[in-house]
């Protein structure tokens, strides 16, 4: 049995049927050429036992290649009139005696393959007008198949980049300190994924790409596994990011079951949609019963975070850097932060501000009642050896005055500006 046709295949088949009927030939087919082989992708045939969908042959021995090379004309009413054609295998079996072939060219000018029709008898009626019809149908076929070609190429490119990361058991992971704003004491650290700087892609994009090709859950869990190893090297808690969909997998439950959950803060992004809160709460319940705390990330960046908070009752809410950076100079931000702090404390949640870059912002956030903070003011992401246990409330802590960053979580992460400056490329720690 041949392959099951896709919707695009069925649309191409309609075009082939038009060509076959209009030219009065035995078969019409779309072929793909890869430089070595010719693949019959879609076939409409009156003699299917001779022309099988999915069949392949050497490209160099095909009628199509001879036509592309200019050795044969695109319209051949009588194959017997061309010794070059008669020397090809298809002239013997399936004994082709008439042929029309035109190239299928994609929008970038690349050759995909050929749009062809063939007969088992000569046909003196084949003319250049028939080639014009085939050209129109081939162009229509190119429009239909191009999205699938682009998607396949994109998938192959993503796979080629991500597979070495997966083989190495996940991306590089660094830590950024989380500090009590009132005392300057470090209470924990967030684990942040780092991908090769030469990719020029933020971590959230890399994880989204992984999910688009079906390996997102695996990549998230590998990153979490690598981040969890820091629990043995640092004091305080370690914040691990996970997407709701990954959290619902059996693999995530098994991984969490192996961790010292009393030291884990699990972060769910505000940006990640939740389809089933009942299922999410059920997945969280065993881990929370063992002491794991839940955080809702990116609060203030949109509206869904409030629903997340109401329906999951997190122990921590994290204010998005978009309303934190510059809060000391922006009265609107101050009003918003104050409201979110009151809301968070009313829900018995600790409020953490992300993206703190200046002393002025840190002092303003403390005045507004924010409990904890993280950002470049307190330190760049790095290895556990770079984490201090406390920071002065005033003065110029390490990294003050550096360029601002945009941190990205282990999974469900955001953009990471100047990522190549923040942490080593993948493979280093």
C-alpha positions in Angstrom: 0.0 0.0 0.0 1.3 3.4 -0.9 1.6 6.4 1.4 -1.5 8.1 2.6 -2.1 11.3 0.7 -2.0 14.6 2.4 -4.4 17.4 1.6 -1.7 19.0 -0.6 -1.1 15.6 -2.3 -4.9 15.5 -3.2 -4.7 19.0 -4.6 -1.8 18.1 -6.7 -3.6 14.9 -7.8 -6.4 17.0 -9.1 -3.9 19.0 -11.2 -2.4 15.8 -12.5 -5.8 14.4 -13.4 -6.4 17.6 -15.4 -3.1 17.1 -17.3 -3.8 13.4 -17.9 -7.3 14.1 -19.2 -6.4 17.1 -21.3 -3.5 15.4 -23.0 -5.2 12.1 -23.3 -2.1 10.2 -21.9 -1.9 7.2 -19.6 -0.2 8.7 -16.6 0.6 12.1 -15.0 2.9 12.5 -12.0 4.8 14.9 -9.9 8.3 13.9 -9.2 10.9 15.2 -6.7 14.5 15.3 -7.7 17.3 15.3 -5.0 20.3 15.2 -7.4 20.6 11.4 -7.2 17.1 9.9 -7.4 13.8 10.7 -8.9 10.8 10.1 -6.5 7.3 9.7 -7.9 5.5 11.8 -5.2 2.0 11.9 -6.6 0.7 9.7 -9.5 -2.5 9.6 -11.4 -2.4 6.6 -13.7 -4.6 4.4 -15.9 -2.0 1.6 -15.4 -1.1 1.9 -11.7 0.8 -1.4 -11.7 3.4 0.2 -14.0 3.5 3.7 -12.4 3.5 3.4 -8.6 3.3 6.3 -6.2 6.4 6.3 -4.1 8.6 4.5 -6.7 12.1 5.8 -7.3 14.7 5.6 -10.0 18.1 6.9 -10.7 17.8 10.5 -11.7 20.5 10.4 -14.3 18.6 7.7 -16.2 15.2 9.4 -16.2 13.4 11.1 -19.1 13.1 14.2 -16.9 16.8 14.6 -16.3 17.5 14.2 -20.1 15.0 17.0 -20.7 16.4 19.2 -18.0 19.9 18.7 -19.6 18.6 19.7 -23.0 19.2 16.3 -24.5 15.5 15.8 -25.2 12.7 18.3 -25.9 10.1 18.9 -23.2 7.4 17.6 -25.6 8.0 14.2 -27.2 5.2 13.0 -29.4 7.1 9.8 -30.4 9.9 8.5 -28.2 11.1 6.2 -31.0 12.1 9.3 -33.0 14.8 10.1 -30.4 17.7 7.6 -29.9 18.6 9.2 -26.6 15.2 8.5 -25.3 15.1 5.0 -26.6 18.3 4.3 -24.7 16.7 5.1 -21.4 15.2 2.3 -19.1 11.7 3.8 -19.2 11.6 3.2 -23.0 11.8 -0.5 -22.3 9.7 -0.7 -19.1 7.1 0.6 -18.8 7.6 1.2 -22.5 7.0 4.9 -22.7 6.2 6.2 -26.2 5.1 9.8 -25.6 6.2 12.2 -22.9 5.8 15.8 -21.7 7.9 17.1 -18.8 8.2 20.6 -17.3 10.2 21.7 -14.2 8.5 22.5 -10.9 10.3 25.6 -9.6 9.7 27.1 -6.1 9.5 30.8 -5.4 13.2 31.1 -4.4 14.1 29.8 -7.9 15.1 26.3 -6.7 14.2 23.2 -8.6 11.8 20.9 -6.7 11.2 18.3 -9.4 9.1 17.8 -12.5 5.5 17.8 -13.6 5.1 15.1 -16.2 2.6 13.1 -18.4 3.4 10.0 -20.3 1.7 7.6 -22.8 2.3 4.0 -23.8 1.6 4.9 -27.4 3.0 7.7 -29.6 0.8 10.8 -29.8 1.4 13.0 -32.8 -1.1 15.5 -31.4 1.2 16.6 -28.6 2.4 20.2 -29.2 3.9 23.2 -27.6 0.5 24.3 -26.5 0.4 21.2 -24.3 3.7 22.3 -22.8 2.1 25.7 -22.0 -0.8 23.9 -20.1 1.8 21.8 -18.2 3.7 24.9 -17.3 0.6 26.5 -15.8 -0.3 23.3 -13.9 3.3 22.9 -12.7 3.3 26.4 -11.3 0.0 25.7 -9.5 1.6 22.5 -8.1 4.6 24.5 -6.8 2.3 26.9 -5.0 0.6 24.0 -3.3 3.7 22.1 -2.2 5.9 24.9 -1.2 4.6 25.4 2.3 5.3 21.7 3.0 8.8 22.0 1.5 9.5 25.1 3.6 8.2 23.4 6.8 10.3 20.2 6.1 13.4 22.3 5.5 12.8 24.3 8.7 12.3 21.1 10.7 15.5 19.6 9.4 17.4 22.8 10.2 16.1 22.9 13.8 16.8 19.2 14.3 20.4 19.6 13.1 20.9 22.4 15.7 19.1 20.8 18.6 20.2 17.2 18.3 23.8 17.9 19.6 22.3 19.8 22.5 20.0 16.8 23.3 22.9 14.4 22.9 24.8 16.4 25.4 21.9 16.1 27.9 20.6 19.6 27.6 21.7 23.2 27.2 24.2 25.0 29.4 22.6 26.3 32.6 23.6 29.3 34.7 22.3 30.8 37.9 21.1 34.3 38.8 20.8 35.3 42.5 17.4 36.2 44.0 17.9 38.6 46.9 15.8 39.7 49.9 15.4 43.4 49.2 15.2 44.4 52.9 18.3 42.5 54.1 20.4 42.0 51.0 20.5 38.2 51.8 20.4 35.8 48.9 17.4 33.5 49.3 17.7 31.6 46.1 18.7 31.5 42.5 17.0 31.1 39.2 18.3 28.6 36.7 18.6 30.0 33.2 19.3 28.1 30.0 21.9 29.3 27.5 22.2 28.2 23.9 25.1 28.8 21.5 25.5 32.5 21.0 26.2 32.0 17.3 22.6 30.9 16.8 21.4 34.4 17.6 18.3 33.0 19.2 16.9 33.8 22.6 16.2 30.7 24.8 12.4 31.1 24.5 12.8 30.8 20.8 14.9 27.7 21.1 12.4 26.0 23.3 9.5 27.0 21.1 11.4 25.6 18.1 11.9 22.4 20.0 8.2 22.1 20.8 7.4 22.7 17.1 9.2 19.6 16.1 8.1 17.4 19.0 11.1 17.5 21.3 10.2 20.4 23.5 9.2 18.3 26.5 12.5 16.4 26.3 14.6 19.6 26.0 12.8 21.2 29.0 13.3 18.2 31.2 17.0 17.9 30.2 17.5 21.5 31.1 15.7 21.0 34.4 17.7 17.9 35.2 20.9 19.9 34.6 19.7 22.8 36.7 18.7 20.5 39.5 22.3 19.4 39.9 23.0 22.8 41.3 20.9 22.0 44.4 23.9 20.2 45.8 26.2 23.1 45.2 24.3 26.2 46.4 22.3 27.2 49.4 18.7 28.5 49.3 16.2 27.4 46.7 16.6 27.0 43.0 13.9 28.2 40.7 13.2 25.9 37.8 11.0 27.0 34.8 8.6 24.6 33.1 5.8 24.9 30.7 2.3 23.7 31.7 2.2 21.1 29.0 5.5 19.6 30.0 4.5 19.6 33.6 1.5 17.3 32.7 3.8 14.6 31.3 4.7 11.4 33.1 8.3 12.2 32.6 8.0 15.4 34.5 6.3 13.7 37.4 9.1 11.1 37.5 11.8 13.8 37.5 10.1 15.9 40.2 9.7 12.8 42.4 13.5 12.5 42.4 14.3 16.0 43.6 14.5 17.6 47.1 11.4 19.5 46.4 11.5 21.6 49.6 14.3 23.5 47.9 12.6 23.8 44.5 10.6 26.8 43.3 8.7 25.7 40.1 8.0 28.6 37.8 5.1 28.7 35.3 5.2 31.4 32.7 2.4 33.9 32.4 2.9 33.6 28.6 2.3 29.8 28.5 -1.4 29.0 28.1 -3.2 26.6 30.4 -5.9 24.5 28.8 -7.0 22.5 31.8 -6.4 24.0 35.3 -7.9 20.9 37.0 -5.3 18.7 35.3 -2.5 21.2 36.2 -3.5 21.3 39.8 -3.6 17.5 40.0 -0.1 17.3 38.5 1.2 19.8 41.0 -0.5 18.4 44.1 2.0 15.5 44.9 5.0 17.8 44.5 3.5 20.6 46.5 2.6 18.1 49.2 6.3 17.3 49.5 7.2 20.9 50.0 7.7 22.3 46.5 6.6 25.9 46.0 4.9 27.3 42.9 5.7 30.6 41.2 3.8 32.4 38.5 6.3 34.1 36.2 6.0 37.2 34.1 3.2 38.8 36.1 2.3 42.2 34.7 3.3 41.3 31.1 -0.3 40.3 30.2 -3.7 39.3 31.6 -3.5 35.6 32.0 -1.2 35.7 35.0 -4.1 36.9 37.2 -6.1 33.8 36.2 -3.0 31.6 36.8 -2.7 33.1 40.3 -6.4 32.8 41.2 -6.6 29.2 40.0 -3.3 27.8 41.3 -2.7 29.7 44.5 1.1 30.1 44.1 3.5 30.8 46.9 5.4 33.3 44.8 4.5 35.8 42.1 7.3 37.2 39.9 6.8 40.7 38.4 7.9 40.9 34.8 10.9 43.1 34.0 8.8 45.2 31.6 7.2 46.9 34.6 10.3 46.8 36.9 13.1 48.3 34.9 12.7 52.1 35.3 10.1 51.9 38.0 11.8 54.6 40.1 11.2 57.2 37.4 7.8 56.0 36.2 4.7 56.8 38.3 2.5 54.5 36.2 4.8 51.6 36.8 4.9 52.4 40.5 1.1 52.4 40.7 1.0 49.1 38.9 3.6 47.4 41.0 2.0 48.7 44.2 -1.3 47.2 43.1 0.3 43.8 42.2 2.1 43.7 45.5 -1.1 44.3 47.4 -2.8 41.6 45.3 0.1 39.2 45.8 0.3 39.7 49.6 -3.5 39.4 49.7 -3.0 35.9 48.2 -0.3 35.1 50.8 2.3 35.1 48.1 5.9 36.4 48.2 6.5 39.0 45.5 9.7 38.9 43.5 10.7 41.6 41.0 12.8 40.5 38.0 15.1 42.7 35.9 16.3 45.1 38.6 19.2 47.1 37.0 19.8 50.1 39.3 20.0 51.0 43.0 17.2 53.5 42.5 14.8 50.8 41.2 15.8 48.4 44.0 15.1 51.1 46.6 11.8 52.0 45.0 10.7 48.4 44.8 11.5 47.9 48.5 9.4 51.0 49.3 6.5 49.6 47.3 6.6 46.4 49.4 8.3 44.0 47.0 9.9 41.2 49.0 12.7 39.8 46.8 14.5 40.8 43.6 16.8 39.7 40.9 18.5 41.3 38.0 21.9 42.7 36.9 22.0 45.0 39.8 22.6 41.9 42.0 24.7 39.9 39.5 25.0 38.5 36.1 24.0 34.9 35.5 26.9 32.5 36.0 28.2 29.4 37.7 27.4 28.6 41.3 30.9 29.7 42.3 29.9 33.3 41.5 26.9 33.4 43.9 27.4 35.5 47.0 25.3 35.0 50.1 24.5 38.7 50.6 24.6 42.1 49.0 24.7 45.5 50.6 21.4 47.4 50.7 23.2 50.5 49.4 26.3 51.1 47.4 27.3 49.6 44.2 27.0 45.8 44.2 28.8 43.6 41.6 27.6 44.3 38.1 26.1 47.7 38.9 26.5 50.0 35.9 26.7 47.2 33.4 24.3 47.0 30.4 20.8 45.8 31.3 19.9 42.2 30.6 16.7 40.3 29.9 16.9 36.9 31.7 15.4 33.8 30.3 14.2 30.8 32.3 15.1 27.1 31.8 11.9 26.6 29.8 9.0 28.8 28.8 11.7 31.5 28.9 11.8 35.0 27.5 14.4 36.9 25.4 18.0 37.1 26.6 19.6 40.3 25.3 23.3 40.1 24.7 23.2 36.4 25.6 26.8 35.9 24.5 27.9 38.4 27.1 25.9 36.9 29.9 27.2 33.4 29.9 29.5 31.0 28.0 28.2 29.3 24.9 26.8 25.8 25.2 29.1 23.2 26.4 30.8 25.3 29.0 29.7 26.1 32.6 
